[in-house]
Amino acid sequence: MGVNPRPDARGRGHGTEAQRALVRYLFANTQGNRVQAGTELDNTAEQRALEKAGFTRDGMLRGYAFRAGRWRDCVLYSILRAEVDLDG
């Protein structure tokens, strides 16, 4: 899953709410038990948004993605069905 709000919309909680809505939708409409998301290690804003949306940091994936001429580490997050209030 990925969220990339316009610069003027960042920091207002829109990404966090979009992630919450997507998680609720997926659990309400599939039999899946886990949704996961990853972000680059230096993207602290996205890490905060995922944590606010209820995701748990599972760990770091070293050398996971190649972007802008170098390998980058990724932080992996997940949320489980039992952790989500599907009515809210």
C-alpha positions in Angstrom: 0.0 0.0 0.0 1.2 3.5 -0.7 0.1 7.0 0.1 1.7 10.1 -1.5 -0.3 13.2 -0.6 0.4 16.5 -2.3 2.9 18.7 -0.5 0.2 21.1 0.6 -1.9 18.3 2.1 0.9 16.6 4.1 0.9 16.6 7.9 -2.8 16.9 8.2 -3.6 13.2 8.9 -5.1 12.4 5.5 -2.6 9.7 4.8 -3.2 8.1 8.2 -6.9 8.1 7.6 -6.6 6.7 4.1 -4.5 3.8 5.5 -7.0 3.1 8.2 -9.9 3.1 5.6 -8.0 0.8 3.3 -7.2 -1.6 6.1 -10.9 -1.7 7.3 -12.0 -2.2 3.7 -9.6 -5.1 3.1 -10.5 -6.9 6.3 -14.3 -6.3 5.8 -14.2 -7.6 2.2 -11.5 -10.4 2.2 -10.5 -13.3 4.3 -6.9 -11.9 4.7 -5.5 -11.8 8.2 -2.5 -9.4 7.7 -1.9 -6.2 5.8 1.6 -5.0 5.5 3.3 -1.8 4.4 6.9 -0.8 4.0 8.7 2.5 3.8 12.3 3.6 3.5 14.2 3.9 6.7 14.6 7.7 6.4 10.9 8.3 5.8 10.0 9.1 9.4 6.8 10.9 8.5 5.4 7.7 6.9 6.5 5.6 9.8 4.6 7.9 12.2 1.5 7.8 9.9 1.6 4.0 9.9 1.9 3.8 13.6 -1.0 6.2 14.1 -3.0 4.0 11.7 -2.4 1.1 14.1 0.4 -0.7 12.3 3.2 -2.4 14.3 6.9 -2.1 13.2 8.0 -5.6 12.4 11.6 -4.9 11.5 14.0 -3.6 8.9 14.8 -5.1 5.5 18.4 -4.2 4.6 19.3 -3.2 1.1 15.7 -3.8 0.0 15.1 -1.1 -2.7 17.3 0.5 -5.3 16.4 4.2 -5.8 18.3 7.3 -6.9 21.5 5.3 -7.5 21.8 3.4 -4.3 20.3 0.5 -2.2 18.1 1.6 0.6 16.9 0.0 3.8 13.1 -0.5 4.3 11.1 -0.7 7.5 8.3 -3.3 7.4 5.0 -2.7 9.3 1.9 -4.9 9.6 -1.5 -4.9 11.1 -3.6 -8.0 11.9 -7.4 -8.5 11.6 -7.7 -8.9 15.4 -6.2 -5.5 15.9 -8.8 -3.6 13.8 -12.3 -2.4 14.8 -14.2 -3.1 11.7 -17.2 -1.1 13.0 -15.2 2.1 13.5 
